[in-house]
Amino acid sequence: MAFLFSKLVAFFLGTFSCFSLHQELQVPVVLAGAITGLAGSFWHYPKRFDPHPQAAVYAGAFAGMCSSQLIGGYVELAAVAALGAVLYTLSRPLFHGFGGRLGTISFIAVTLVLLAKGLL
């Protein structure tokens, strides 16, 4: 449970940081993602989680790059972050050595939230 919680916090930090930098401070989206990923690399964490908190922050930054026309606010962004953290945790034992896993997790999280939003 501590592993999932650490991923949830890390994914939230990455998602909200990137989205806020881009939307509130008008930082270009790629630069906002890079700043978020770099800041996340300095985060101290228990060694038993090695190196997953940094990866979750970076995956969250990918999710935070989505357009405000798609994700209309911070409540929807929180749903993306929660879903992304769960997907990250569930996919951890899968796809070792495959590139694009973090971006794919973020893409799926955003897509599922948009589908749910469209159905409701």
C-alpha positions as CSV (number, residue, x, y, z in Angstrom):
1,M,0.0,0.0,0.0
2,A,2.9,2.4,0.7
3,F,4.2,1.7,-2.8
4,L,0.9,2.8,-4.3
5,F,0.6,5.8,-2.1
6,S,4.1,7.0,-3.0
7,K,3.3,6.6,-6.7
8,L,0.0,8.5,-6.2
9,V,1.8,11.4,-4.6
10,A,4.6,11.4,-7.2
11,F,2.2,11.2,-10.1
12,F,0.1,14.1,-8.6
13,L,3.2,16.2,-8.1
14,G,4.3,15.6,-11.7
15,T,0.8,16.2,-13.2
16,F,-0.1,19.3,-11.2
17,S,3.4,20.8,-11.5
18,C,3.6,20.5,-15.3
19,F,-0.1,21.6,-15.8
20,S,0.3,24.6,-13.5
21,L,3.5,25.7,-15.0
22,H,2.0,25.7,-18.5
23,Q,-1.5,27.0,-17.7
24,E,-0.8,29.5,-14.9
25,L,2.7,30.7,-15.7
26,Q,2.6,30.3,-19.5
27,V,5.7,28.2,-19.6
28,P,5.9,26.3,-22.9
29,V,4.6,22.8,-22.4
30,V,7.8,21.0,-23.3
31,L,9.8,23.2,-21.0
32,A,7.2,22.7,-18.2
33,G,7.6,18.9,-18.6
34,A,11.4,19.1,-18.6
35,I,11.4,21.3,-15.5
36,T,9.0,19.0,-13.7
37,G,11.1,15.9,-14.6
38,L,14.3,17.5,-13.6
39,A,12.8,18.7,-10.2
40,G,11.4,15.2,-9.7
41,S,14.9,13.6,-10.1
42,F,16.1,15.4,-7.0
43,W,13.3,14.0,-4.8
44,H,14.5,11.9,-1.9
45,Y,12.7,8.7,-1.3
46,P,13.1,5.4,0.6
47,K,15.6,3.1,-1.2
48,R,13.0,0.3,-1.3
49,F,11.0,2.3,-4.0
50,D,14.1,2.8,-6.2
51,P,13.7,4.5,-8.8
52,H,9.9,4.5,-9.1
53,P,9.0,7.9,-7.5
54,Q,11.1,9.8,-10.1
55,A,9.6,7.8,-12.9
56,A,6.1,8.5,-11.6
57,V,6.8,12.2,-11.4
58,Y,8.0,12.1,-15.0
59,A,5.0,10.1,-16.1
60,G,2.8,12.6,-14.3
61,A,4.6,15.4,-16.2
62,F,3.5,13.7,-19.5
63,A,-0.1,13.6,-18.3
64,G,0.2,17.3,-17.2
65,M,1.2,18.3,-20.7
66,C,-2.4,17.8,-21.9
67,S,-4.3,20.7,-23.2
68,S,-6.7,22.7,-21.0
69,Q,-9.2,22.3,-23.8
70,L,-9.3,18.6,-23.0
71,I,-8.8,18.6,-19.2
72,G,-10.9,21.5,-18.0
73,G,-9.7,21.9,-14.5
74,Y,-7.9,20.5,-11.5
75,V,-10.6,18.1,-10.5
76,E,-10.3,16.3,-13.9
77,L,-6.5,16.5,-13.5
78,A,-6.8,14.9,-10.1
79,A,-8.7,12.0,-11.7
80,V,-6.0,11.7,-14.4
81,A,-3.3,11.6,-11.7
82,A,-5.1,9.0,-9.6
83,L,-5.8,6.8,-12.6
84,G,-2.2,7.2,-13.9
85,A,-0.8,6.2,-10.5
86,V,-2.9,3.1,-10.4
87,L,-1.9,2.2,-14.0
88,Y,1.7,2.8,-13.2
89,T,1.6,0.6,-10.2
90,L,-0.3,-2.2,-12.0
91,S,2.1,-2.1,-15.0
92,R,5.2,-2.1,-12.9
93,P,6.0,-5.8,-13.4
94,L,5.2,-5.6,-17.1
95,F,7.1,-4.1,-20.0
96,H,10.6,-3.9,-18.5
97,G,13.0,-2.6,-21.1
98,F,10.3,-1.3,-23.4
99,G,10.5,2.4,-24.3
100,G,7.5,4.6,-24.1
101,R,5.9,3.0,-21.0
102,L,5.6,6.3,-19.0
103,G,4.0,8.2,-21.9
104,T,1.7,5.3,-22.7
105,I,0.5,5.2,-19.1
106,S,-0.2,8.9,-19.2
107,F,-2.0,8.7,-22.5
108,I,-4.2,5.9,-21.3
109,A,-5.0,7.8,-18.1
110,V,-6.0,11.0,-19.9
111,T,-8.0,9.0,-22.5
112,L,-10.0,7.1,-19.9
113,V,-10.8,10.3,-18.1
114,L,-12.0,11.9,-21.4
115,L,-14.1,8.9,-22.2
116,A,-15.7,8.9,-18.7
117,K,-16.3,12.7,-19.1
118,G,-17.9,12.2,-22.5
119,L,-20.2,9.4,-21.2
120,L,-21.3,11.5,-18.3
